[in-house]
Amino acid sequence: MTPKTIVLTGASDGIGAAASRLLSEQGHRLLLVGRSPEKTAAVAGEVGADHFVADFASLAEVHELAERLTDAAGDDGIDVLANNAGGIFGDPQPTVDGFEKTFQVNHLAPFLLTNLLLPGLLRRGGSVVNTSSAAHRFFGRLELERLGDVRHVSARRDYGDAKLATVLFTRGLHQRFHDDGLSAVAFHPGIVRTSFAAGSRSGMRMVYHSALGRVLPMISAAQGGANLAWLLAGTPGVTWTSGRYYDRYRPTARVHSQADDPHLADALWRRSAEMVGLG
């Protein structure tokens, strides 16, 4: 297996940290990104990786992060970008950029980071792996005219919208750049027993942090991390198919009806670009 240079966001905990350990053992070069300086440094120290701290609730920090990652990658460039950072938060709240926090952290910030790193990824014939969720199918319903609005519907709706946008973003990457050599995939890692939703008052907190969670088919962070590492270390077109959505290790057609709309994928791309200030 040829070693790759892999940027992995959301690497300080959960499946990101677990995937980092597996990928390090395989000899890949890792550039780890997390929000917590202490946790990110600890994981990076454990696996011998470079690490970077950024809060995706600030698009300015995403711009700075992209510059630091590009400099750190150097002439070798970046082979794989894993957009794994995300989460569900409490009551709807605006970021410093004025967008609903769950939507920005899960979609707008990864969208911006990917576009900023895109020239280098295209030069390398690279790939983008986006962590989505089955929640997109149950709770999402995109309304482009209200994209990123801070409104009180529900935290799970905000999360579902963001993860539906992740699937459509993946479709958009494939539509726009696969002929130029870029591959993109989105996946649901499974219901992972982590600290996910701990700071939320949504029903999803009850699923993950109550007696209910003990009777659901939950998997460990190590199992979810193995799924992520499989995609990151794999070969597009051989291990996985670009443009598809995977439920763990299998491509699946069980997606939200909006996720198969190429016109919506294009409209979402253009609207997201406007929101993050791309031309």
PyMOL commands that set and color helices and strands:
alter all, ss='L'
color gray80, all
select helices_A, chain A and resi 14-25+37-47+59-76+101-123+135-139+144-146+155-180+203-208+211-214+221-233+257-260+262-276
alter helices_A, ss='H'
color red, helices_A
select strands_A, chain A and resi 5-9+29-34+50-53+80-83+127-131+183-188+245-247+250-251
alter strands_A, ss='S'
color yellow, strands_A
deselect
rebuild
show_as cartoon
